[in-house]
Amino acid sequence: MSSDSTTPASLELRNVSVSFGGLLALNDVSFQVSPHEIVGLIGPNGAGKTTAFNVACGFVKPTSGTVQFPSAKKKALRPDQLARANVARTLQGVGLFNHMSVLENVMAGAQSRRGGNFFTDFMGFPAGARRERELRTQALAGLDALGIANFAGQLPTAIPYGIAKKVSVARALMSRPTLLLLDEPASGLDENELDEFAALIKSLRSEMGVLLVEHNMDFVMPLVDRLVVLNFGQVIASGPPEEISENEDVLAAYLGVDE
């Protein structure tokens, strides 16, 4: 699936530059993620991938340029505003709450759309108790859809890393996003887990756009619809994986192949 300029983007960076002191981390970077499109953001170490991801997530404010979420009719958002704009993210690692069960971790992902308030829930009022039951049912369904419902009662410290990665995605999906931002989803996974995770990401395309930052080329190439390649803070190529794999600039910059 390729980007369609007539379809409102889920995410769009326009001419984004970021400076940290005298260091230009991003230089006039533009790309977009369309609905139902999986886009991979790649590049060698220090290329600016993490900075671009952090700009999209609202952790880093651009020095110039704009970040827009046209589908949600929103511009640059703070991290705490993402969920209400139907955007969910996972970060490097898993970021789960170790003192909470797997099920409770997933339920926490729905906080932005819960309604009610802390007081009614805390006091156990009927409306709050009903919402808790509904969220528990939804969270269990989400875990079951990923094949990990049998881990619902365990703590994150007691489950395999690959399962914890899936739990972090299940938690992100509880906010019912139309755009999912994934930071190095393949890190720390073995070969079987990589295959399962790739299938999981592909299954999400029918409901949302996906942007992923990734180092593992074997994982990302057959997975994405389009690649955006950064080098020294600039976009040096963008297109389908089959085109990028033969791009001489990409081979020289990313794979260390000289012309």
SVG drawing of the C-alpha trace seen along z (x, -y; Angstrom):
<svg xmlns="http://www.w3.org/2000/svg" viewBox="-24 -27 57 46">
<polyline fill="none" stroke="black" stroke-width="0.4" points="0.0,0.0 1.4,-3.4 0.7,-6.8 -2.2,-8.6 -2.0,-12.4 -5.8,-12.6 -6.2,-10.7 -5.8,-12.7 -2.6,-11.7 -2.6,-10.3 0.6,-12.1 2.6,-14.6 5.9,-16.3 6.5,-19.3 10.0,-20.8 10.9,-19.9 14.3,-21.0 15.6,-20.4 18.7,-22.0 20.3,-21.0 22.7,-23.9 24.9,-24.0 24.0,-20.5 21.5,-20.2 19.7,-16.9 17.0,-17.2 17.3,-19.3 14.1,-20.1 12.6,-16.6 9.2,-15.9 7.2,-12.7 3.7,-11.4 1.9,-8.3 -1.5,-7.7 -4.4,-5.7 -3.9,-1.9 -0.2,-2.4 2.8,-0.9 5.8,-3.2 9.3,-2.3 11.7,-5.1 15.3,-3.8 18.9,-5.0 22.3,-4.5 23.1,-5.3 22.9,-9.1 20.8,-9.6 18.0,-11.4 15.4,-8.6 14.8,-8.9 14.6,-12.6 12.0,-12.4 10.1,-9.9 10.2,-12.1 9.0,-15.1 6.0,-13.1 5.3,-12.0 5.6,-15.6 8.7,-14.9 10.8,-17.3 9.6,-20.6 10.8,-21.4 13.1,-24.4 11.2,-25.0 8.6,-23.3 5.3,-21.7 3.8,-18.4 0.2,-17.7 -2.3,-15.0 -4.8,-15.9 -7.1,-12.9 -7.7,-14.2 -7.6,-17.8 -4.8,-18.4 -1.3,-20.0 1.7,-19.3 0.6,-17.6 2.1,-17.0 2.7,-13.4 -0.3,-13.5 -2.5,-14.7 -1.8,-12.0 -4.5,-9.5 -7.3,-12.0 -6.2,-12.6 -6.4,-8.8 -2.6,-8.3 -0.9,-5.6 2.8,-4.9 5.1,-2.4 8.7,-3.2 12.0,-1.3 11.7,1.6 8.2,2.3 7.5,-0.4 5.1,1.7 4.2,1.0 5.9,3.8 3.7,3.5 0.5,4.1 -0.7,7.3 -0.6,7.7 -4.4,7.2 -4.2,4.0 -1.4,2.7 -3.6,3.2 -6.6,1.6 -4.4,-1.4 -4.2,-2.1 -7.9,-3.2 -7.6,-5.9 -7.9,-8.7 -11.3,-7.5 -12.7,-6.3 -15.1,-9.1 -16.3,-9.6 -13.7,-10.7 -11.2,-9.4 -13.5,-10.2 -16.5,-8.1 -14.1,-5.2 -12.2,-5.4 -15.3,-5.4 -16.7,-2.4 -19.8,-4.1 -22.0,-2.0 -21.0,-4.0 -17.3,-3.6 -17.6,0.1 -19.5,0.7 -16.7,-1.1 -14.1,1.1 -15.9,4.3 -16.2,3.0 -12.6,2.2 -11.6,5.5 -13.7,7.3 -12.1,5.2 -8.6,5.7 -9.1,9.5 -10.4,9.5 -7.3,7.6 -5.0,10.0 -6.9,12.9 -6.7,11.5 -2.9,11.5 -2.9,15.0 -1.6,14.0 -4.7,14.0 -3.2,16.8 -0.6,14.2 -3.4,11.8 -2.8,12.3 1.0,12.3 3.3,9.4 5.5,8.1 8.6,9.2 7.5,12.8 6.7,13.1 9.0,13.5 10.3,10.4 8.5,11.2 5.2,11.5 5.8,8.2 6.3,6.5 2.8,7.8 1.4,6.5 2.7,3.1 1.0,3.1 -2.3,4.4 -2.1,1.5 -1.6,-1.0 -4.5,0.4 -6.9,-0.1 -7.1,-3.7 -8.5,-2.7 -6.0,-4.6 -6.1,-5.4 -2.3,-5.9 0.3,-3.7 3.9,-4.8 6.4,-2.0 9.9,-2.6 12.2,0.3 9.5,3.0 11.9,5.8 14.6,5.1 15.3,8.0 13.1,10.5 14.2,13.9 13.4,15.2 10.0,16.8 9.0,13.7 9.9,11.5 7.7,13.4 4.8,13.2 5.3,9.5 5.5,8.8 2.2,10.6 0.7,8.6 1.7,5.3 0.4,6.3 -2.9,7.2 -3.3,3.7 -3.3,2.1 -7.0,2.6 -7.7,0.3 -4.8,-2.2 -1.7,-3.7 1.6,-2.5 5.0,-4.3 7.9,-2.3 11.5,-3.2 13.7,-0.1 17.2,1.1 16.5,4.7 16.4,4.6 15.4,8.2 12.4,7.5 11.3,4.2 11.8,4.8 9.0,7.3 6.7,5.7 6.3,2.1 4.5,0.5 7.0,-2.4 10.4,-3.3 11.7,-6.8 15.5,-6.8 17.4,-9.4 21.1,-10.2 22.7,-13.0 19.3,-14.4 18.0,-14.5 15.7,-12.4 17.8,-10.8 15.2,-8.4 11.5,-7.5 9.5,-4.8 8.6,-1.1 11.1,1.4 12.0,2.9 13.1,-0.6 15.0,-1.5 16.9,1.8 18.4,0.8 19.0,-2.9 22.7,-3.7 22.5,-6.5 20.9,-4.2 23.3,-1.4 26.2,-3.8 24.8,-5.4 22.9,-2.7 24.6,0.5 28.1,-0.8 28.3,0.0 30.4,-2.4 29.3,-3.3"/>
</svg>
